[in-house]
Amino acid sequence: MINIIGAKEAFAKYVNNYDTDHNLIKLKYNHSLRVAENCRCIAVSLGLSNEEVALAELIGLLHDIGRFEQIKIYDIANDIKTEDHGDWGAITLFKDNLIRDFIKTNKYDDIIKQSIKAHNKPVIPNDYNQQEKLYSQIVRDADKMDIIYLLTNNELNIMVPNEALSDPVVESILNETYINKKDVVTDLDKMLLHLALIYDLNFSYSFNVIKENNYIPMIIDLLKLKEPKSITLCNKIKEFMNKDFKKKES
């Protein structure tokens, strides 16, 4: 049996090893708790068992554990300028058996490790088995839901001083596809990267939470865009949110 309350207590104890007054540390701690709750809700919506729901919640809780050491060493949460935090998290949990502080059994170790590694990758690796893929999809959706939520009050502090756009970003939005981080150059590119997370959702629950809370129009309104091209792209994203969610659930 997974003791999720004990896991949260262990997680709080782990985070207390870092500077909890640091804005990024606080942000990632609270983000982790919300992603854990999102994972729980998605798992419940899929009709998973109580144990499976707890496993999903645990993966959400631990998905960003690599961020804390990243922030301590580099003072930023940026994989391009530092190291991949998904891979870092898997190493952190399993190199010295830290994982046992959060879950006593090793029954789910492979699922936890693979899901954390995959949560921030462009795609889930093809060689994942059905369970690894399912939990990777759950935590990826849960993570995206909270990133989009954070944008509604600009807790991510993304500024758009001008509306310059990169061609690959424009093409991705017009094709309703996930934006590759390597294509992001301008400030508006970065904001659109986050908005385009909706194109990579796996479950109708995730899509409907974002839609029903009106997050996308809210974020776009905050941008106060003036350039016709950028307005057109954002309207394209709004139009997508008005569609019925069609992606197949696992």
VENRACOR-V217586 format. One record per residue. N is the residue number from 1. OMEGA is omega in whole degrees, 0 to 359 (NA if undefined). Layout:
[[N;OMEGA] [N;OMEGA]]
This chain:
[[1;179] [2;179] [3;186] [4;177] [5;177] [6;179] [7;179] [8;176] [9;179] [10;179] [11;178] [12;178] [13;179] [14;182] [15;179] [16;174] [17;182] [18;180] [19;185] [20;173] [21;179] [22;185] [23;182] [24;177] [25;178] [26;180] [27;183] [28;176] [29;181] [30;176] [31;181] [32;179] [33;180] [34;178] [35;176] [36;179] [37;176] [38;178] [39;179] [40;182] [41;178] [42;181] [43;178] [44;181] [45;179] [46;179] [47;180] [48;180] [49;180] [50;180] [51;179] [52;176] [53;179] [54;178] [55;178] [56;180] [57;178] [58;179] [59;177] [60;179] [61;188] [62;191] [63;183] [64;184] [65;176] [66;181] [67;188] [68;176] [69;177] [70;180] [71;180] [72;184] [73;189] [74;181] [75;175] [76;175] [77;186] [78;184] [79;183] [80;182] [81;182] [82;180] [83;181] [84;187] [85;175] [86;177] [87;180] [88;180] [89;179] [90;178] [91;180] [92;184] [93;191] [94;182] [95;181] [96;175] [97;176] [98;182] [99;182] [100;174] [101;186] [102;179] [103;188] [104;181] [105;176] [106;184] [107;186] [108;186] [109;182] [110;179] [111;180] [112;182] [113;184] [114;180] [115;179] [116;178] [117;187] [118;191] [119;183] [120;182] [121;178] [122;178] [123;175] [124;181] [125;182] [126;184] [127;177] [128;175] [129;187] [130;181] [131;178] [132;179] [133;181] [134;183] [135;173] [136;178] [137;180] [138;183] [139;177] [140;177] [141;183] [142;178] [143;181] [144;178] [145;183] [146;176] [147;179] [148;175] [149;182] [150;180] [151;183] [152;174] [153;176] [154;175] [155;178] [156;175] [157;177] [158;182] [159;178] [160;182] [161;175] [162;187] [163;177] [164;182] [165;175] [166;184] [167;180] [168;178] [169;177] [170;181] [171;180] [172;181] [173;179] [174;179] [175;180] [176;180] [177;178] [178;180] [179;177] [180;181] [181;181] [182;180] [183;184] [184;182] [185;187] [186;178] [187;179] [188;173] [189;184] [190;178] [191;180] [192;174] [193;181] [194;179] [195;182] [196;174] [197;180] [198;181] [199;184] [200;178] [201;183] [202;190] [203;181] [204;178] [205;182] [206;181] [207;184] [208;176] [209;180] [210;181] [211;185] [212;178] [213;175] [214;185] [215;186] [216;176] [217;179] [218;180] [219;181] [220;178] [221;180] [222;183] [223;180] [224;183] [225;182] [226;183] [227;182] [228;183] [229;181] [230;177] [231;179] [232;180] [233;180] [234;175] [235;176] [236;178] [237;177] [238;181] [239;179] [240;181] [241;179] [242;180] [243;171] [244;181] [245;188] [246;187] [247;182] [248;178] [249;180] [250;NA]]
